[in-house]
Structure formats: C-alpha cells, structure tokens
Amino acid sequence: MSRLGVFPIPGEFKSEDKWFRYFDRKQALVLVICGIMDYRAVMTAAAKGMLVPALILMLFLTLAAMGIVMIRLPVDALFLSGGGLTIDTLIFRVLYRKLHREIYTKNYGMKSGEEL
C-alpha cells in the first residue's frame, strides 16, 4: 500500500469518527443541515404549489453538497496539489491562500540595528 502513496493513519491520531457506519462527523453535519434546508424549502414550495420543481432542485443541491464533502481527489494524479483531500478542503485552502498572500523572508521585519 505504500507504493501508492497511501499510508494508514493510526486510529488514535484521527479525529473523525464514523457515524452511521458510512459518514464521518463533517459529512453527517452537512447531511443534517441539507436535510433541514430541504424540508423548509419543500414546505414553502408546497404552499405555493411548486412541489415538484422544489424537490428536483433540492435533490440536486443536496447531492452537490454531499459530493463536495465526500469525494476525495486521487492521490496518484494530484499528490502535490491536494491528492487525498476532499474537494471542500481543497477549495478552502485555495481561497485561504488567495486571500492571505504572504511571503515570509528571514529578518524582514527587524530594524537595521538589531542582532539576530
């Protein structure tokens, strides 16, 4: 398994527990939040007589949200740019790096008279 670049992480170092045997904590939270939003949107749409379009739209939105949280990028093809990460983690990292562009140089912030 080490030839593929995938190394098993010991259980005591991993903070994600499997819930319902299929989801970890983040995936279960996204599923619950999407379920609540789906219920509210469907009840609102049913009162206005647009139940079928609302069901279809919420189904696609829930599948997209769960796909972003569950699908892992391939390790072999993207080992330098986020292989093994989920899509939401990669998007967060890319946006964070774009917002916080910083170059760290040695002794840049020191005044001219200070010693190392």
MIDOSE-1310 file (N, C-alpha, C; in nm, 2 decimals, decimal comma, always signed):
residues 116
msrl	+0,08/-0,12/+0,00/+0,00/+0,00/+0,00/+0,09/+0,13/+0,00; +0,21/+0,12/+0,05/+0,29/+0,24/+0,05/+0,34/+0,27/-0,09; +0,33/+0,18/-0,19/+0,37/+0,21/-0,32/+0,28/+0,32/-0,39; +0,15/+0,32/-0,34/+0,05/+0,41/-0,40/+0,05/+0,54/-0,33
gvfp	+0,13/+0,56/-0,23/+0,13/+0,69/-0,16/+0,03/+0,70/-0,06; -0,04/+0,59/-0,02/-0,14/+0,60/+0,08/-0,09/+0,52/+0,20; -0,09/+0,59/+0,31/-0,04/+0,53/+0,43/-0,15/+0,53/+0,53; -0,17/+0,42/+0,60/-0,28/+0,41/+0,70/-0,25/+0,50/+0,82
ipge	-0,34/+0,58/+0,87/-0,33/+0,66/+0,98/-0,38/+0,59/+1,11; -0,30/+0,58/+1,21/-0,34/+0,51/+1,33/-0,47/+0,57/+1,39; -0,56/+0,49/+1,45/-0,69/+0,54/+1,49/-0,68/+0,65/+1,60; -0,58/+0,64/+1,68/-0,57/+0,74/+1,79/-0,53/+0,88/+1,74
fkse	-0,48/+0,89/+1,62/-0,44/+1,02/+1,57/-0,55/+1,09/+1,48; -0,65/+1,01/+1,44/-0,75/+1,06/+1,35/-0,87/+1,10/+1,44; -0,92/+1,23/+1,41/-1,02/+1,28/+1,50/-1,16/+1,26/+1,44; -1,17/+1,19/+1,33/-1,30/+1,17/+1,27/-1,36/+1,03/+1,30
dkwf	-1,47/+1,03/+1,37/-1,53/+0,90/+1,39/-1,63/+0,87/+1,28; -1,65/+0,75/+1,25/-1,75/+0,71/+1,15/-1,89/+0,71/+1,22; -1,98/+0,78/+1,17/-2,12/+0,78/+1,22/-2,21/+0,71/+1,13; -2,30/+0,63/+1,17/-2,39/+0,56/+1,09/-2,32/+0,46/+1,00
ryfd	-2,19/+0,43/+1,03/-2,11/+0,34/+0,96/-2,06/+0,39/+0,82; -2,12/+0,50/+0,77/-2,09/+0,55/+0,64/-2,03/+0,69/+0,64; -2,07/+0,77/+0,73/-2,03/+0,91/+0,73/-1,94/+0,95/+0,84; -1,85/+1,04/+0,82/-1,78/+1,09/+0,94/-1,85/+1,22/+0,99
rkqa	-1,80/+1,29/+1,09/-1,87/+1,39/+1,15/-1,91/+1,51/+1,06; -1,81/+1,55/+0,98/-1,84/+1,66/+0,88/-1,95/+1,62/+0,78; -1,94/+1,50/+0,73/-2,04/+1,46/+0,63/-2,18/+1,45/+0,69; -2,19/+1,40/+0,82/-2,32/+1,39/+0,88/-2,37/+1,52/+0,91
lvlv	-2,29/+1,62/+0,95/-2,33/+1,75/+0,98/-2,39/+1,82/+0,85; -2,32/+1,80/+0,74/-2,37/+1,86/+0,61/-2,50/+1,79/+0,57; -2,51/+1,66/+0,59/-2,63/+1,59/+0,56/-2,75/+1,64/+0,64; -2,73/+1,67/+0,77/-2,84/+1,72/+0,85/-2,88/+1,86/+0,82
icgi	-2,78/+1,94/+0,79/-2,81/+2,08/+0,75/-2,88/+2,09/+0,62; -2,83/+2,00/+0,52/-2,90/+2,00/+0,39/-3,05/+1,94/+0,41; -3,06/+1,85/+0,50/-3,20/+1,79/+0,52/-3,29/+1,90/+0,58; -3,24/+1,98/+0,67/-3,33/+2,08/+0,73/-3,36/+2,19/+0,62
mdyr	-3,26/+2,23/+0,54/-3,29/+2,32/+0,44/-3,38/+2,27/+0,33; -3,37/+2,14/+0,30/-3,46/+2,07/+0,20/-3,60/+2,08/+0,26; -3,62/+2,04/+0,38/-3,75/+2,04/+0,44/-3,82/+2,17/+0,44; -3,74/+2,28/+0,48/-3,80/+2,41/+0,48/-3,84/+2,46/+0,34
avmt	-3,75/+2,43/+0,24/-3,78/+2,47/+0,11/-3,89/+2,40/+0,05; -3,90/+2,27/+0,07/-4,02/+2,19/+0,02/-4,15/+2,23/+0,08; -4,15/+2,26/+0,21/-4,27/+2,30/+0,27/-4,32/+2,44/+0,22; -4,22/+2,53/+0,20/-4,25/+2,66/+0,14/-4,30/+2,65/+0,00
aaak	-4,24/+2,56/-0,08/-4,28/+2,54/-0,22/-4,42/+2,47/-0,23; -4,44/+2,38/-0,14/-4,57/+2,31/-0,14/-4,69/+2,40/-0,11; -4,66/+2,50/-0,03/-4,77/+2,60/+0,00/-4,80/+2,69/-0,12; -4,70/+2,70/-0,21/-4,72/+2,79/-0,33/-4,75/+2,70/-0,45
gmlv	-4,76/+2,57/-0,44/-4,80/+2,48/-0,55/-4,68/+2,45/-0,64; -4,56/+2,46/-0,60/-4,44/+2,43/-0,68/-4,36/+2,32/-0,62; -4,42/+2,21/-0,58/-4,36/+2,10/-0,51/-4,26/+2,02/-0,59; -4,29/+1,98/-0,71/-4,20/+1,90/-0,79/-4,08/+1,98/-0,83
pali	-4,08/+2,10/-0,88/-3,95/+2,17/-0,91/-3,87/+2,19/-0,78; -3,93/+2,21/-0,67/-3,85/+2,23/-0,55/-3,79/+2,10/-0,51; -3,86/+1,99/-0,52/-3,80/+1,86/-0,49/-3,67/+1,83/-0,58; -3,69/+1,86/-0,71/-3,58/+1,84/-0,80/-3,46/+1,93/-0,77
lmlf	-3,49/+2,05/-0,75/-3,38/+2,15/-0,71/-3,31/+2,11/-0,58; -3,38/+2,08/-0,48/-3,32/+2,05/-0,35/-3,24/+1,91/-0,36; -3,29/+1,82/-0,44/-3,22/+1,70/-0,46/-3,08/+1,72/-0,52; -3,08/+1,81/-0,63/-2,95/+1,84/-0,69/-2,86/+1,92/-0,60
ltla	-2,91/+2,01/-0,52/-2,83/+2,08/-0,43/-2,77/+2,00/-0,32; -2,85/+1,90/-0,27/-2,81/+1,81/-0,16/-2,70/+1,72/-0,22; -2,72/+1,67/-0,34/-2,62/+1,58/-0,40/-2,49/+1,65/-0,42; -2,50/+1,78/-0,47/-2,38/+1,86/-0,49/-2,30/+1,88/-0,36
amgi	-2,38/+1,92/-0,26/-2,31/+1,95/-0,13/-2,25/+1,82/-0,07; -2,32/+1,71/-0,07/-2,26/+1,59/-0,02/-2,15/+1,54/-0,11; -2,15/+1,56/-0,24/-2,04/+1,52/-0,32/-1,92/+1,60/-0,30; -1,93/+1,73/-0,27/-1,82/+1,81/-0,24/-1,75/+1,77/-0,11
vmir	-1,83/+1,73/-0,01/-1,78/+1,69/+0,12/-1,72/+1,54/+0,12; -1,78/+1,46/+0,03/-1,74/+1,32/+0,04/-1,63/+1,27/-0,06; -1,63/+1,33/-0,18/-1,54/+1,29/-0,28/-1,40/+1,33/-0,25; -1,31/+1,23/-0,26/-1,17/+1,26/-0,23/-1,09/+1,27/-0,37
lpvd	-1,00/+1,36/-0,38/-0,92/+1,37/-0,50/-0,82/+1,26/-0,51; -0,79/+1,21/-0,63/-0,70/+1,10/-0,64/-0,56/+1,13/-0,59; -0,50/+1,04/-0,52/-0,36/+1,06/-0,47/-0,26/+1,05/-0,58; -0,27/+0,96/-0,67/-0,17/+0,94/-0,77/-0,16/+1,06/-0,87
alfl	-0,26/+1,12/-0,91/-0,26/+1,23/-1,01/-0,23/+1,36/-0,94; -0,27/+1,39/-0,82/-0,26/+1,52/-0,76/-0,19/+1,52/-0,63; -0,07/+1,45/-0,63/+0,00/+1,43/-0,50/+0,06/+1,56/-0,45; +0,09/+1,66/-0,54/+0,14/+1,79/-0,50/+0,04/+1,89/-0,47
sggg	-0,08/+1,88/-0,53/-0,18/+1,99/-0,52/-0,30/+1,94/-0,45; -0,29/+1,85/-0,36/-0,41/+1,82/-0,27/-0,46/+1,68/-0,29; -0,38/+1,58/-0,34/-0,43/+1,45/-0,35/-0,47/+1,39/-0,22; -0,58/+1,32/-0,21/-0,63/+1,26/-0,09/-0,72/+1,35/-0,01
ltid	-0,73/+1,48/-0,04/-0,81/+1,57/+0,03/-0,95/+1,57/-0,03; -1,05/+1,61/+0,05/-1,18/+1,62/-0,01/-1,19/+1,76/-0,08; -1,29/+1,77/-0,17/-1,30/+1,89/-0,25/-1,32/+2,02/-0,17; -1,40/+2,01/-0,06/-1,42/+2,13/+0,02/-1,30/+2,17/+0,09
tlif	-1,22/+2,08/+0,14/-1,09/+2,12/+0,20/-1,00/+2,19/+0,10; -0,99/+2,13/-0,02/-0,91/+2,19/-0,12/-0,95/+2,33/-0,16; -1,08/+2,35/-0,18/-1,14/+2,48/-0,21/-1,11/+2,58/-0,10; -1,12/+2,54/+0,03/-1,09/+2,63/+0,14/-0,95/+2,67/+0,14
rvly	-0,86/+2,57/+0,12/-0,71/+2,60/+0,11/-0,68/+2,70/+0,00; -0,73/+2,68/-0,12/-0,70/+2,76/-0,23/-0,75/+2,91/-0,20; -0,88/+2,92/-0,15/-0,93/+3,05/-0,12/-0,85/+3,12/-0,01; -0,81/+3,04/+0,09/-0,73/+3,10/+0,20/-0,60/+3,15/+0,15
rklh	-0,53/+3,08/+0,07/-0,41/+3,12/+0,01/-0,42/+3,24/-0,08; -0,53/+3,25/-0,15/-0,55/+3,37/-0,24/-0,58/+3,50/-0,15; -0,65/+3,48/-0,04/-0,68/+3,59/+0,05/-0,56/+3,64/+0,13; -0,48/+3,54/+0,17/-0,37/+3,57/+0,26/-0,24/+3,55/+0,19
reiy	-0,21/+3,63/+0,09/-0,08/+3,62/+0,02/+0,03/+3,68/+0,10; +0,11/+3,60/+0,15/+0,22/+3,65/+0,23/+0,35/+3,57/+0,19; +0,46/+3,64/+0,19/+0,59/+3,58/+0,16/+0,67/+3,60/+0,29; +0,72/+3,49/+0,34/+0,79/+3,50/+0,47/+0,94/+3,50/+0,43
tkny	+1,01/+3,61/+0,47/+1,15/+3,62/+0,45/+1,22/+3,63/+0,58; +1,34/+3,58/+0,59/+1,42/+3,59/+0,71/+1,46/+3,73/+0,75; +1,43/+3,77/+0,87/+1,47/+3,90/+0,92/+1,41/+4,02/+0,85; +1,30/+4,01/+0,78/+1,24/+4,12/+0,71/+1,18/+4,23/+0,80
gmks	+1,12/+4,19/+0,91/+1,06/+4,28/+1,00/+1,15/+4,35/+1,10; +1,28/+4,31/+1,10/+1,37/+4,36/+1,20/+1,42/+4,50/+1,16; +1,45/+4,58/+1,26/+1,51/+4,71/+1,23/+1,66/+4,69/+1,20; +1,72/+4,79/+1,14/+1,86/+4,78/+1,09/+1,96/+4,76/+1,20
geel	+1,94/+4,80/+1,32/+2,04/+4,79/+1,43/+2,02/+4,67/+1,51; +1,92/+4,58/+1,49/+1,90/+4,47/+1,57/+1,99/+4,35/+1,53; +2,03/+4,27/+1,63/+2,11/+4,15/+1,60/+2,01/+4,03/+1,58; +2,07/+3,92/+1,52/+1,99/+3,80/+1,51/+1,98/+3,72/+1,63
